[in-house]
Amino acid sequence: MDLERREEMRRHREEMANLSGVKRESVGRAFVEMKGGYIGRGLGGRFLYKFSKENEKPLPETEIGVGDLLLISRGNPSRSDQIGTVIERTGYSLSVSFDNFPAGFIKKRGLRLDLY
């Protein structure tokens, strides 16, 4: 299972390097132009954030669902190591759980969330 997950992560990193965020969003493996905000602590002390589109529109069709890993960045995923797990998905938002406080990347706007 670990080998399978590492291979999937490698394929996503390769795709992130070759496709723009907008293109990855159009094929259902990313969200761009997102905003995020801290919503509290969850089970085990995990840090919870909620992300939605900056323009308040519904999220587009996607492969991303509960339990998936996301790489969160300010537009360049190769410069980020902030990985969270989707814990809730609605038509307008994603709630994501982080093991450690994601200092330095949570900005109110301009975020990119990539399936990882």
Secondary structure, DSSP 8 states (H G I E B T S, - for coil): -HHHHHHHHHHHHHHHHHS-HHHHHHTTSEEEEEEEEEEEE-GGG-EEEEEEETT-------S--TT-EEEEESS-GGG--EEEEEEEE-SSEEEEEESS--TTT--SS-EEEEE-
